[in-house]
Amino acid sequence: MSKKIPNPNLIIGIWILDIEIKVEVYFNCFAFFTF
């Protein structure tokens, strides 16, 4: 049985996108509670 190896670039892209979304949400909440 062969295991399908996921594309590393796709994993890195999803990881970076997830980080960017968390940072954006964090800064939006920070700006909301600050100002």
PyMOL Python script that loads the backbone (N, CA, C, O; Angstrom):
from pymol import cmd

cmd.read_pdbstr("""\
ATOM      1  N   MET A   1       0.855  -1.195   0.000  1.00  0.00           N
ATOM      2  CA  MET A   1       0.000   0.000   0.000  1.00  0.00           C
ATOM      3  C   MET A   1       0.894   1.249   0.000  1.00  0.00           C
ATOM      4  O   MET A   1       1.862   1.355   0.754  1.00  0.00           O
ATOM      5  N   SER A   2       0.530   2.173  -0.867  1.00  0.00           N
ATOM      6  CA  SER A   2       1.310   3.398  -0.935  1.00  0.00           C
ATOM      7  C   SER A   2       0.547   4.531  -0.269  1.00  0.00           C
ATOM      8  O   SER A   2      -0.649   4.719  -0.494  1.00  0.00           O
ATOM      9  N   LYS A   3       1.262   5.273   0.549  1.00  0.00           N
ATOM     10  CA  LYS A   3       0.657   6.421   1.211  1.00  0.00           C
ATOM     11  C   LYS A   3       0.869   7.650   0.340  1.00  0.00           C
ATOM     12  O   LYS A   3       1.966   7.868  -0.173  1.00  0.00           O
ATOM     13  N   LYS A   4      -0.163   8.441   0.174  1.00  0.00           N
ATOM     14  CA  LYS A   4      -0.012   9.656  -0.620  1.00  0.00           C
ATOM     15  C   LYS A   4       0.687  10.717   0.229  1.00  0.00           C
ATOM     16  O   LYS A   4       0.240  11.052   1.326  1.00  0.00           O
ATOM     17  N   ILE A   5       1.780  11.230  -0.298  1.00  0.00           N
ATOM     18  CA  ILE A   5       2.520  12.271   0.423  1.00  0.00           C
ATOM     19  C   ILE A   5       1.971  13.634  -0.008  1.00  0.00           C
ATOM     20  O   ILE A   5       1.999  13.960  -1.195  1.00  0.00           O
ATOM     21  N   PRO A   6       1.479  14.426   0.932  1.00  0.00           N
ATOM     22  CA  PRO A   6       0.939  15.730   0.587  1.00  0.00           C
ATOM     23  C   PRO A   6       2.032  16.680   0.105  1.00  0.00           C
ATOM     24  O   PRO A   6       3.208  16.515   0.429  1.00  0.00           O
ATOM     25  N   ASN A   7       1.624  17.658  -0.660  1.00  0.00           N
ATOM     26  CA  ASN A   7       2.567  18.632  -1.214  1.00  0.00           C
ATOM     27  C   ASN A   7       3.085  19.537  -0.096  1.00  0.00           C
ATOM     28  O   ASN A   7       2.292  20.207   0.566  1.00  0.00           O
ATOM     29  N   PRO A   8       4.405  19.569   0.126  1.00  0.00           N
ATOM     30  CA  PRO A   8       4.952  20.414   1.209  1.00  0.00           C
ATOM     31  C   PRO A   8       4.620  21.888   0.999  1.00  0.00           C
ATOM     32  O   PRO A   8       4.341  22.603   1.962  1.00  0.00           O
ATOM     33  N   ASN A   9       4.648  22.346  -0.249  1.00  0.00           N
ATOM     34  CA  ASN A   9       4.343  23.752  -0.514  1.00  0.00           C
ATOM     35  C   ASN A   9       2.907  24.070  -0.116  1.00  0.00           C
ATOM     36  O   ASN A   9       2.623  25.157   0.387  1.00  0.00           O
ATOM     37  N   LEU A  10       2.004  23.121  -0.343  1.00  0.00           N
ATOM     38  CA  LEU A  10       0.598  23.328   0.014  1.00  0.00           C
ATOM     39  C   LEU A  10       0.460  23.408   1.536  1.00  0.00           C
ATOM     40  O   LEU A  10      -0.290  24.235   2.054  1.00  0.00           O
ATOM     41  N   ILE A  11       1.186  22.544   2.244  1.00  0.00           N
ATOM     42  CA  ILE A  11       1.124  22.555   3.714  1.00  0.00           C
ATOM     43  C   ILE A  11       1.671  23.880   4.251  1.00  0.00           C
ATOM     44  O   ILE A  11       1.080  24.490   5.143  1.00  0.00           O
ATOM     45  N   ILE A  12       2.805  24.315   3.698  1.00  0.00           N
ATOM     46  CA  ILE A  12       3.404  25.579   4.158  1.00  0.00           C
ATOM     47  C   ILE A  12       2.477  26.743   3.842  1.00  0.00           C
ATOM     48  O   ILE A  12       2.322  27.657   4.652  1.00  0.00           O
ATOM     49  N   GLY A  13       1.857  26.709   2.656  1.00  0.00           N
ATOM     50  CA  GLY A  13       0.939  27.788   2.278  1.00  0.00           C
ATOM     51  C   GLY A  13      -0.255  27.862   3.219  1.00  0.00           C
ATOM     52  O   GLY A  13      -0.660  28.950   3.629  1.00  0.00           O
ATOM     53  N   ILE A  14      -0.820  26.706   3.564  1.00  0.00           N
ATOM     54  CA  ILE A  14      -1.967  26.686   4.487  1.00  0.00           C
ATOM     55  C   ILE A  14      -1.527  27.155   5.872  1.00  0.00           C
ATOM     56  O   ILE A  14      -2.261  27.872   6.552  1.00  0.00           O
ATOM     57  N   TRP A  15      -0.315  26.743   6.291  1.00  0.00           N
ATOM     58  CA  TRP A  15       0.195  27.130   7.617  1.00  0.00           C
ATOM     59  C   TRP A  15       0.386  28.641   7.689  1.00  0.00           C
ATOM     60  O   TRP A  15       0.002  29.275   8.672  1.00  0.00           O
ATOM     61  N   ILE A  16       0.986  29.217   6.635  1.00  0.00           N
ATOM     62  CA  ILE A  16       1.208  30.671   6.611  1.00  0.00           C
ATOM     63  C   ILE A  16      -0.128  31.405   6.579  1.00  0.00           C
ATOM     64  O   ILE A  16      -0.300  32.421   7.252  1.00  0.00           O
ATOM     65  N   LEU A  17      -1.075  30.886   5.794  1.00  0.00           N
ATOM     66  CA  LEU A  17      -2.386  31.525   5.705  1.00  0.00           C
ATOM     67  C   LEU A  17      -3.080  31.496   7.063  1.00  0.00           C
ATOM     68  O   LEU A  17      -3.722  32.469   7.459  1.00  0.00           O
ATOM     69  N   ASP A  18      -2.950  30.370   7.778  1.00  0.00           N
ATOM     70  CA  ASP A  18      -3.563  30.245   9.112  1.00  0.00           C
ATOM     71  C   ASP A  18      -2.942  31.255  10.074  1.00  0.00           C
ATOM     72  O   ASP A  18      -3.653  31.894  10.850  1.00  0.00           O
ATOM     73  N   ILE A  19      -1.624  31.400  10.025  1.00  0.00           N
ATOM     74  CA  ILE A  19      -0.940  32.365  10.895  1.00  0.00           C
ATOM     75  C   ILE A  19      -1.398  33.783  10.562  1.00  0.00           C
ATOM     76  O   ILE A  19      -1.655  34.582  11.463  1.00  0.00           O
ATOM     77  N   GLU A  20      -1.500  34.098   9.259  1.00  0.00           N
ATOM     78  CA  GLU A  20      -1.901  35.453   8.861  1.00  0.00           C
ATOM     79  C   GLU A  20      -3.310  35.762   9.351  1.00  0.00           C
ATOM     80  O   GLU A  20      -3.583  36.876   9.797  1.00  0.00           O
ATOM     81  N   ILE A  21      -4.203  34.783   9.271  1.00  0.00           N
ATOM     82  CA  ILE A  21      -5.588  35.010   9.727  1.00  0.00           C
ATOM     83  C   ILE A  21      -5.601  35.249  11.236  1.00  0.00           C
ATOM     84  O   ILE A  21      -6.303  36.140  11.715  1.00  0.00           O
ATOM     85  N   LYS A  22      -4.830  34.460  11.988  1.00  0.00           N
ATOM     86  CA  LYS A  22      -4.794  34.633  13.444  1.00  0.00           C
ATOM     87  C   LYS A  22      -4.215  35.993  13.812  1.00  0.00           C
ATOM     88  O   LYS A  22      -4.712  36.654  14.723  1.00  0.00           O
ATOM     89  N   VAL A  23      -3.167  36.414  13.108  1.00  0.00           N
ATOM     90  CA  VAL A  23      -2.554  37.721  13.393  1.00  0.00           C
ATOM     91  C   VAL A  23      -3.543  38.833  13.079  1.00  0.00           C
ATOM     92  O   VAL A  23      -3.663  39.796  13.836  1.00  0.00           O
ATOM     93  N   GLU A  24      -4.261  38.698  11.945  1.00  0.00           N
ATOM     94  CA  GLU A  24      -5.221  39.732  11.562  1.00  0.00           C
ATOM     95  C   GLU A  24      -6.338  39.829  12.586  1.00  0.00           C
ATOM     96  O   GLU A  24      -6.734  40.931  12.966  1.00  0.00           O
ATOM     97  N   VAL A  25      -6.850  38.698  13.035  1.00  0.00           N
ATOM     98  CA  VAL A  25      -7.920  38.697  14.041  1.00  0.00           C
ATOM     99  C   VAL A  25      -7.404  39.292  15.351  1.00  0.00           C
ATOM    100  O   VAL A  25      -8.106  40.053  16.016  1.00  0.00           O
ATOM    101  N   TYR A  26      -6.163  38.934  15.714  1.00  0.00           N
ATOM    102  CA  TYR A  26      -5.582  39.451  16.960  1.00  0.00           C
ATOM    103  C   TYR A  26      -5.474  40.971  16.920  1.00  0.00           C
ATOM    104  O   TYR A  26      -5.841  41.651  17.878  1.00  0.00           O
ATOM    105  N   PHE A  27      -4.969  41.501  15.804  1.00  0.00           N
ATOM    106  CA  PHE A  27      -4.795  42.955  15.716  1.00  0.00           C
ATOM    107  C   PHE A  27      -6.139  43.663  15.621  1.00  0.00           C
ATOM    108  O   PHE A  27      -6.284  44.778  16.121  1.00  0.00           O
ATOM    109  N   ASN A  28      -7.127  43.030  14.987  1.00  0.00           N
ATOM    110  CA  ASN A  28      -8.459  43.634  14.924  1.00  0.00           C
ATOM    111  C   ASN A  28      -9.060  43.720  16.324  1.00  0.00           C
ATOM    112  O   ASN A  28      -9.654  44.738  16.677  1.00  0.00           O
ATOM    113  N   CYS A  29      -8.914  42.673  17.118  1.00  0.00           N
ATOM    114  CA  CYS A  29      -9.427  42.679  18.485  1.00  0.00           C
ATOM    115  C   CYS A  29      -8.646  43.689  19.324  1.00  0.00           C
ATOM    116  O   CYS A  29      -9.230  44.403  20.140  1.00  0.00           O
ATOM    117  N   PHE A  30      -7.335  43.751  19.125  1.00  0.00           N
ATOM    118  CA  PHE A  30      -6.494  44.680  19.882  1.00  0.00           C
ATOM    119  C   PHE A  30      -6.908  46.121  19.587  1.00  0.00           C
ATOM    120  O   PHE A  30      -7.028  46.935  20.502  1.00  0.00           O
ATOM    121  N   ALA A  31      -7.126  46.434  18.300  1.00  0.00           N
ATOM    122  CA  ALA A  31      -7.536  47.794  17.919  1.00  0.00           C
ATOM    123  C   ALA A  31      -8.934  48.094  18.472  1.00  0.00           C
ATOM    124  O   ALA A  31      -9.215  49.218  18.888  1.00  0.00           O
ATOM    125  N   PHE A  32      -9.800  47.086  18.471  1.00  0.00           N
ATOM    126  CA  PHE A  32     -11.170  47.287  18.943  1.00  0.00           C
ATOM    127  C   PHE A  32     -11.181  47.612  20.432  1.00  0.00           C
ATOM    128  O   PHE A  32     -11.911  48.503  20.867  1.00  0.00           O
ATOM    129  N   PHE A  33     -10.371  46.891  21.220  1.00  0.00           N
ATOM    130  CA  PHE A  33     -10.385  47.098  22.667  1.00  0.00           C
ATOM    131  C   PHE A  33      -9.527  48.300  23.075  1.00  0.00           C
ATOM    132  O   PHE A  33      -9.698  48.846  24.164  1.00  0.00           O
ATOM    133  N   THR A  34      -8.606  48.708  22.198  1.00  0.00           N
ATOM    134  CA  THR A  34      -7.743  49.845  22.528  1.00  0.00           C
ATOM    135  C   THR A  34      -8.435  51.158  22.187  1.00  0.00           C
ATOM    136  O   THR A  34      -8.448  52.095  22.986  1.00  0.00           O
ATOM    137  N   PHE A  35      -9.012  51.212  20.980  1.00  0.00           N
ATOM    138  CA  PHE A  35      -9.673  52.431  20.531  1.00  0.00           C
ATOM    139  C   PHE A  35     -11.177  52.197  20.485  1.00  0.00           C
ATOM    140  O   PHE A  35     -11.932  53.102  20.131  1.00  0.00           O
TER     141      PHE A  35
END
""", "prot")
cmd.dss("prot")
cmd.show_as("cartoon", "prot")
cmd.util.cbc("prot")
cmd.orient("prot")
